[in-house]
Amino acid sequence: MIRFIHCIKSGPEVSSETFRKFWLGPELNQLLSEFTVQAGANRICKNLTLNVSANNQLREGRGSEEPYDAILEIWFDNAASLMQITEKSEVQQLLKRMETLQAAYIDFHTSKRFFTEWNED
């Protein structure tokens, strides 16, 4: 199982409230739903970082930076099928629509995207 993981920082001009409305809003949900169908993803998980003091304590305990604002995970069967999927023109168009929407809320420079392999051990 291959997982695409996107650790997201909101844009510097975007308030926490505005980002949360975007993240939980119908427009992003619709695009992700379309992507799930068109790309044949097995699972999509959207997570928001909690605004709780425990997170500040964790961060301060190790002197780390501010946490990401959200994490998106998309699961696929394998890398070979993923490469075929991303070559489809309809998937490419959908990804462009998603990036255009995200650009108003996400700081692409400080966000991180990568693939992982999930092993059930």
KOLMI-581041 format. One line per field, with one value per atom (N, C-alpha, C): atom name; residue in three letters; x, y, z; residue number from 1. Coordinates in pm, 1 decimal, m for minus. Atoms other than C-alpha are relative to their C-alpha. Layout:
N
atomo <- CA_...
residuo <- ALA_...
c1 <- X_...
c2 <- Y_...
c3 <- Z_...
num <- NUM_...
This chain:
121
atomo <- N_CA_C_N_CA_C_N_CA_C_N_CA_C_N_CA_C_N_CA_C_N_CA_C_N_CA_C_N_CA_C_N_CA_C_N_CA_C_N_CA_C_N_CA_C_N_CA_C_N_CA_C_N_CA_C_N_CA_C_N_CA_C_N_CA_C_N_CA_C_N_CA_C_N_CA_C_N_CA_C_N_CA_C_N_CA_C_N_CA_C_N_CA_C_N_CA_C_N_CA_C_N_CA_C_N_CA_C_N_CA_C_N_CA_C_N_CA_C_N_CA_C_N_CA_C_N_CA_C_N_CA_C_N_CA_C_N_CA_C_N_CA_C_N_CA_C_N_CA_C_N_CA_C_N_CA_C_N_CA_C_N_CA_C_N_CA_C_N_CA_C_N_CA_C_N_CA_C_N_CA_C_N_CA_C_N_CA_C_N_CA_C_N_CA_C_N_CA_C_N_CA_C_N_CA_C_N_CA_C_N_CA_C_N_CA_C_N_CA_C_N_CA_C_N_CA_C_N_CA_C_N_CA_C_N_CA_C_N_CA_C_N_CA_C_N_CA_C_N_CA_C_N_CA_C_N_CA_C_N_CA_C_N_CA_C_N_CA_C_N_CA_C_N_CA_C_N_CA_C_N_CA_C_N_CA_C_N_CA_C_N_CA_C_N_CA_C_N_CA_C_N_CA_C_N_CA_C_N_CA_C_N_CA_C_N_CA_C_N_CA_C_N_CA_C_N_CA_C_N_CA_C_N_CA_C_N_CA_C_N_CA_C_N_CA_C_N_CA_C_N_CA_C_N_CA_C_N_CA_C_N_CA_C_N_CA_C_N_CA_C_N_CA_C_N_CA_C_N_CA_C_N_CA_C_N_CA_C_N_CA_C_N_CA_C_N_CA_C_N_CA_C_N_CA_C_N_CA_C_N_CA_C_N_CA_C_N_CA_C_N_CA_C
residuo <- MET_MET_MET_ILE_ILE_ILE_ARG_ARG_ARG_PHE_PHE_PHE_ILE_ILE_ILE_HIS_HIS_HIS_CYS_CYS_CYS_ILE_ILE_ILE_LYS_LYS_LYS_SER_SER_SER_GLY_GLY_GLY_PRO_PRO_PRO_GLU_GLU_GLU_VAL_VAL_VAL_SER_SER_SER_SER_SER_SER_GLU_GLU_GLU_THR_THR_THR_PHE_PHE_PHE_ARG_ARG_ARG_LYS_LYS_LYS_PHE_PHE_PHE_TRP_TRP_TRP_LEU_LEU_LEU_GLY_GLY_GLY_PRO_PRO_PRO_GLU_GLU_GLU_LEU_LEU_LEU_ASN_ASN_ASN_GLN_GLN_GLN_LEU_LEU_LEU_LEU_LEU_LEU_SER_SER_SER_GLU_GLU_GLU_PHE_PHE_PHE_THR_THR_THR_VAL_VAL_VAL_GLN_GLN_GLN_ALA_ALA_ALA_GLY_GLY_GLY_ALA_ALA_ALA_ASN_ASN_ASN_ARG_ARG_ARG_ILE_ILE_ILE_CYS_CYS_CYS_LYS_LYS_LYS_ASN_ASN_ASN_LEU_LEU_LEU_THR_THR_THR_LEU_LEU_LEU_ASN_ASN_ASN_VAL_VAL_VAL_SER_SER_SER_ALA_ALA_ALA_ASN_ASN_ASN_ASN_ASN_ASN_GLN_GLN_GLN_LEU_LEU_LEU_ARG_ARG_ARG_GLU_GLU_GLU_GLY_GLY_GLY_ARG_ARG_ARG_GLY_GLY_GLY_SER_SER_SER_GLU_GLU_GLU_GLU_GLU_GLU_PRO_PRO_PRO_TYR_TYR_TYR_ASP_ASP_ASP_ALA_ALA_ALA_ILE_ILE_ILE_LEU_LEU_LEU_GLU_GLU_GLU_ILE_ILE_ILE_TRP_TRP_TRP_PHE_PHE_PHE_ASP_ASP_ASP_ASN_ASN_ASN_ALA_ALA_ALA_ALA_ALA_ALA_SER_SER_SER_LEU_LEU_LEU_MET_MET_MET_GLN_GLN_GLN_ILE_ILE_ILE_THR_THR_THR_GLU_GLU_GLU_LYS_LYS_LYS_SER_SER_SER_GLU_GLU_GLU_VAL_VAL_VAL_GLN_GLN_GLN_GLN_GLN_GLN_LEU_LEU_LEU_LEU_LEU_LEU_LYS_LYS_LYS_ARG_ARG_ARG_MET_MET_MET_GLU_GLU_GLU_THR_THR_THR_LEU_LEU_LEU_GLN_GLN_GLN_ALA_ALA_ALA_ALA_ALA_ALA_TYR_TYR_TYR_ILE_ILE_ILE_ASP_ASP_ASP_PHE_PHE_PHE_HIS_HIS_HIS_THR_THR_THR_SER_SER_SER_LYS_LYS_LYS_ARG_ARG_ARG_PHE_PHE_PHE_PHE_PHE_PHE_THR_THR_THR_GLU_GLU_GLU_TRP_TRP_TRP_ASN_ASN_ASN_GLU_GLU_GLU_ASP_ASP_ASP
c1 <- 86.0_0.0_90.2_m74.2_134.9_m87.5_73.9_34.3_66.2_m43.4_63.0_m32.1_20.8_107.6_35.3_m20.4_71.8_m14.0_m2.0_171.8_m12.5_41.4_12.6_15.4_m5.3_95.3_m90.0_85.6_m161.2_85.0_m70.8_m58.8_15.8_m26.9_86.7_m111.8_109.6_m212.7_m133.4_123.6_m469.4_m19.0_27.9_m628.5_m32.8_31.4_m678.9_m146.3_143.3_m1056.6_m28.0_18.4_m1040.8_52.5_m56.5_m814.1_m90.4_86.2_m1041.5_m129.0_120.3_m1346.9_30.6_m42.2_m1159.3_17.3_m35.7_m1034.4_m123.1_121.8_m1377.4_m112.0_103.9_m1567.8_m36.8_52.8_m1771.5_82.2_m74.0_m1549.5_118.9_m112.4_m1239.9_m51.0_56.0_m1450.5_m45.5_47.1_m1605.3_117.3_m117.2_m1266.5_66.4_m60.9_m1127.5_m86.0_91.3_m1435.6_15.1_m21.0_m1393.1_134.3_m132.6_m1023.5_0.1_8.7_m1099.8_m54.4_62.8_m1322.1_90.6_m78.5_m1107.4_136.5_m134.6_m774.8_m3.3_9.7_m904.6_69.1_m61.0_m774.4_m81.6_67.3_m854.8_m58.6_39.8_m883.6_58.9_m49.3_m851.2_m29.1_14.4_m792.8_42.0_m31.7_m807.8_5.0_m16.1_m676.1_34.4_m33.1_m667.4_76.3_m72.6_m417.2_m89.6_80.4_m589.7_65.0_m48.2_m558.9_m14.0_4.9_m485.3_136.9_m125.5_m222.4_96.7_m87.5_m89.7_92.8_m85.8_41.1_113.0_m105.2_229.1_103.1_m92.1_378.6_90.3_m80.7_493.4_106.1_m91.0_650.4_110.5_m96.9_819.1_94.1_m81.6_946.9_123.6_m115.3_1178.2_49.5_m43.1_1211.8_m28.4_32.2_1044.2_m83.0_77.1_868.2_m149.3_145.2_495.2_m40.0_43.6_307.5_m65.9_77.5_149.3_m144.5_140.1_m207.9_m92.8_82.6_m340.4_87.1_m67.0_m240.6_m103.4_84.0_m389.3_72.0_m55.7_m331.5_m91.4_75.5_m436.5_68.4_m52.8_m392.7_m27.2_10.0_m328.6_52.0_m41.9_m276.5_150.2_m143.4_74.4_53.0_m63.6_322.5_m27.3_22.0_270.7_m137.1_133.7_m102.7_m9.0_0.2_m40.4_57.7_m62.7_187.7_m94.3_96.0_m73.6_m114.9_111.8_m344.3_34.1_m35.8_m155.9_22.9_m15.3_m105.8_m134.0_132.2_m482.8_m27.8_24.5_m582.9_m105.5_103.7_m895.2_54.6_m62.8_m683.6_91.3_m86.8_m431.8_m81.9_87.3_m714.6_m54.6_51.5_m858.5_108.3_m110.4_m518.3_28.1_m18.2_m484.4_m109.1_110.2_m826.9_25.0_m26.7_m727.5_112.3_m112.1_m397.7_m43.6_50.3_m575.7_m79.5_77.2_m817.2_93.5_m90.5_m538.6_88.6_m94.4_m320.3_m45.5_51.2_m545.4_12.3_0.8_m508.2_128.1_m114.4_m186.9_131.1_m135.4_177.1_74.6_m62.1_323.5_148.2_m143.4_682.2_31.2_m27.9_658.5_m75.7_70.3_422.4_89.2_m81.5_569.7_m90.9_74.1_450.4_96.7_m86.3_587.2_m84.0_63.3_499.7_65.4_m51.9_536.1_m56.0_50.2_493.8_m51.7_61.6_255.7_9.0_m10.1_331.6_m78.2_82.5_88.8_77.2_m79.9_321.4_m43.9
c2 <- m117.2_0.0_122.9_m124.5_342.1_113.2_m113.6_654.1_129.7_m136.6_1011.4_78.3_m78.2_1238.5_145.0_m143.6_1615.0_65.8_m72.3_1800.6_148.3_m130.2_2141.0_110.9_m125.1_2485.2_99.4_m101.6_2755.2_119.8_m118.8_3071.7_102.0_m96.1_3352.3_102.4_m97.0_3577.4_m65.8_74.8_3305.4_m27.0_24.2_3298.8_m147.3_138.6_2970.7_m30.2_19.7_3013.3_m13.7_5.6_3077.9_m131.5_125.6_2778.7_m117.4_110.3_2548.7_m5.2_m2.5_2660.3_m57.5_56.1_2585.4_m150.4_141.8_2248.6_m88.1_76.7_2134.2_30.9_m49.1_2304.8_m93.9_87.7_2149.8_m0.1_m5.9_2267.3_m96.5_92.9_2078.1_m143.5_134.7_1779.2_m55.6_43.5_1764.4_m38.6_31.0_1777.4_m129.5_123.1_1505.6_m121.5_109.0_1292.9_m37.6_25.8_1329.4_m69.2_58.7_1248.3_m146.4_137.9_933.6_m91.3_79.8_806.0_m8.6_m1.9_914.3_m67.4_55.1_807.0_m140.2_133.2_487.6_m11.1_2.5_583.4_m89.2_88.4_336.3_76.3_m70.0_591.0_140.5_m135.5_962.4_38.9_m45.3_1098.1_145.6_m141.0_1467.8_20.1_m24.8_1570.3_145.9_m135.0_1909.6_m9.8_m4.7_1988.0_65.0_m54.8_2049.8_125.1_m120.8_2394.8_m19.8_30.8_2265.9_25.7_m31.0_2349.7_m118.4_118.0_1993.1_4.0_m11.3_2059.6_99.9_m96.8_2366.2_m62.2_65.6_2160.8_m99.6_93.7_1891.0_73.3_m78.1_2150.4_62.8_m66.7_2342.2_m99.1_101.8_2021.6_m38.4_33.5_1962.9_119.1_m119.4_2316.2_m5.6_14.1_2229.3_117.7_m106.3_2457.6_m24.2_13.9_2517.8_m124.5_119.7_2205.0_38.8_m20.6_2165.3_26.0_m31.1_2290.9_m115.3_112.4_1980.5_m103.4_107.6_1649.1_m69.7_72.8_1484.8_m128.7_129.0_1114.8_m60.5_68.7_936.9_m134.0_135.6_559.8_m60.5_67.3_364.4_m142.9_139.7_m5.2_m17.9_17.3_24.0_113.8_m109.7_258.6_m7.2_14.4_117.8_54.1_m49.5_186.1_150.5_m143.2_530.0_77.8_m68.6_627.8_1.7_4.5_516.4_97.6_m87.0_710.0_146.1_m141.3_1038.7_44.1_m34.0_1022.7_27.3_m24.5_1039.7_149.8_m143.7_1381.1_51.1_m46.0_1398.1_13.1_m9.8_1335.0_121.8_m118.0_1599.1_128.7_m117.6_1851.2_18.6_m6.4_1768.0_47.3_m43.4_1810.8_149.3_m143.4_2154.0_80.9_m67.6_2254.7_2.2_9.8_2134.7_96.2_m88.8_2326.0_146.8_m137.1_2644.5_36.1_m24.2_2615.4_11.9_1.7_2533.8_123.1_m112.3_2826.4_119.4_m111.4_3074.0_m24.1_34.7_2890.7_m65.1_81.7_2686.6_66.8_m45.0_2792.0_m119.8_114.4_2552.4_m13.4_3.1_2647.4_m71.7_61.4_2534.3_m130.6_127.6_2242.2_m108.5_111.6_1898.2_m106.0_107.8_1623.9_m113.4_115.4_1273.2_m127.0_131.0_907.7_m89.1_99.5_632.2_m136.7_135.7_257.8_m48.3_49.2_114.6_m151.9_145.6_m235.8_m40.6_48.1_m421.3_m107.7_93.8_m580.3_4.5
c3 <- 0.0_0.0_0.0_10.9_m100.5_53.7_m54.1_88.4_m44.3_26.5_m34.2_125.5_m121.8_266.7_m28.4_17.4_257.0_136.9_m126.9_575.4_m34.3_51.3_536.7_102.8_m76.2_669.2_m72.5_61.0_611.6_m40.3_46.3_432.7_112.0_m107.0_645.6_20.1_m8.4_571.8_35.5_m21.6_645.9_148.9_m141.2_990.6_22.7_m35.0_1171.9_m32.1_25.3_1144.4_m150.2_145.1_768.5_m55.7_47.4_713.1_35.9_m43.4_913.8_m81.6_84.0_714.7_m138.2_128.0_391.5_10.3_m15.0_519.4_18.2_m26.9_633.9_m98.8_89.2_353.7_m113.2_105.1_75.6_m128.2_126.7_m211.8_1.2_m10.1_m93.2_10.5_m13.5_9.3_m134.7_131.4_m338.9_m89.8_82.5_m513.1_45.0_m50.9_m287.2_m30.2_33.9_m346.1_m147.7_143.3_m724.1_m22.2_15.8_m691.4_42.6_m47.9_m492.5_m109.0_105.1_m773.3_m122.9_124.4_m1069.5_15.0_m19.7_m918.1_59.5_m58.2_m762.1_134.7_m133.4_m419.1_92.0_m95.8_m143.0_117.9_m121.0_132.9_m2.2_m19.7_200.1_143.7_m138.7_550.2_7.8_m24.5_635.6_150.7_m143.0_976.2_24.8_m44.9_1149.1_131.3_m126.1_1422.3_104.5_m108.3_1752.7_56.8_m66.6_1906.1_150.6_m143.2_2256.3_61.7_m69.4_2516.2_m1.7_4.0_2505.5_m121.3_117.5_2154.6_23.0_m33.1_2279.9_93.3_m93.7_2562.3_m73.4_79.3_2318.3_m80.9_82.8_2092.0_85.1_m86.9_2373.3_67.1_m65.8_2534.3_m79.8_85.3_2239.2_m80.8_71.8_2109.8_m148.9_142.0_1781.6_m49.9_64.4_1537.3_17.9_m2.1_1510.7_m79.2_74.0_1401.2_m132.1_122.1_1062.6_38.9_m27.6_1043.5_m34.0_42.6_871.5_m69.4_72.9_719.7_m87.1_94.4_413.6_m36.6_41.1_343.4_m105.4_104.7_25.8_m22.9_8.1_2.7_m138.1_129.1_m319.2_14.0_m4.8_m393.3_m14.5_23.0_m533.7_m85.7_72.7_m700.1_m150.2_143.9_m1050.5_m39.8_33.3_m1049.1_23.6_m27.8_m900.0_m117.8_113.0_m1188.3_m121.2_110.8_m1443.7_23.6_m36.1_m1261.1_m24.5_11.2_m1254.3_m143.8_141.5_m1631.9_m68.5_58.4_m1696.3_m4.3_15.5_m1830.4_98.8_m93.4_m1611.7_142.5_m132.7_m1299.9_3.9_6.0_m1408.4_9.7_m7.5_m1459.6_141.3_m136.7_m1119.1_96.6_m85.7_m953.6_m18.5_24.0_m1118.4_69.4_m70.2_m985.6_149.8_m142.6_m640.6_40.0_m30.9_m650.1_m5.0_9.7_m760.2_125.7_m122.1_m467.6_120.4_m114.4_m220.4_6.9_4.0_m331.9_84.5_m79.7_m150.0_150.2_m142.2_183.5_51.2_m40.5_186.3_m39.8_30.3_204.4_m58.5_66.7_m51.9_36.0_m28.6_38.1_132.1_m130.6_402.8_22.8_m8.3_343.8_m60.7_49.8_272.3_m59.6_64.8_35.4_m29.4_26.2_3.9_m0.4_3.0_m50.5_105.0_m92.3_205.4_m39.5_18.8_196.1_133.2_m122.3_453.4_0.3_m16.5_576.7_122.9_m110.8_793.8_74.7_m82.0_1048.9_143.9
num <- 1_1_1_2_2_2_3_3_3_4_4_4_5_5_5_6_6_6_7_7_7_8_8_8_9_9_9_10_10_10_11_11_11_12_12_12_13_13_13_14_14_14_15_15_15_16_16_16_17_17_17_18_18_18_19_19_19_20_20_20_21_21_21_22_22_22_23_23_23_24_24_24_25_25_25_26_26_26_27_27_27_28_28_28_29_29_29_30_30_30_31_31_31_32_32_32_33_33_33_34_34_34_35_35_35_36_36_36_37_37_37_38_38_38_39_39_39_40_40_40_41_41_41_42_42_42_43_43_43_44_44_44_45_45_45_46_46_46_47_47_47_48_48_48_49_49_49_50_50_50_51_51_51_52_52_52_53_53_53_54_54_54_55_55_55_56_56_56_57_57_57_58_58_58_59_59_59_60_60_60_61_61_61_62_62_62_63_63_63_64_64_64_65_65_65_66_66_66_67_67_67_68_68_68_69_69_69_70_70_70_71_71_71_72_72_72_73_73_73_74_74_74_75_75_75_76_76_76_77_77_77_78_78_78_79_79_79_80_80_80_81_81_81_82_82_82_83_83_83_84_84_84_85_85_85_86_86_86_87_87_87_88_88_88_89_89_89_90_90_90_91_91_91_92_92_92_93_93_93_94_94_94_95_95_95_96_96_96_97_97_97_98_98_98_99_99_99_100_100_100_101_101_101_102_102_102_103_103_103_104_104_104_105_105_105_106_106_106_107_107_107_108_108_108_109_109_109_110_110_110_111_111_111_112_112_112_113_113_113_114_114_114_115_115_115_116_116_116_117_117_117_118_118_118_119_119_119_120_120_120_121_121_121
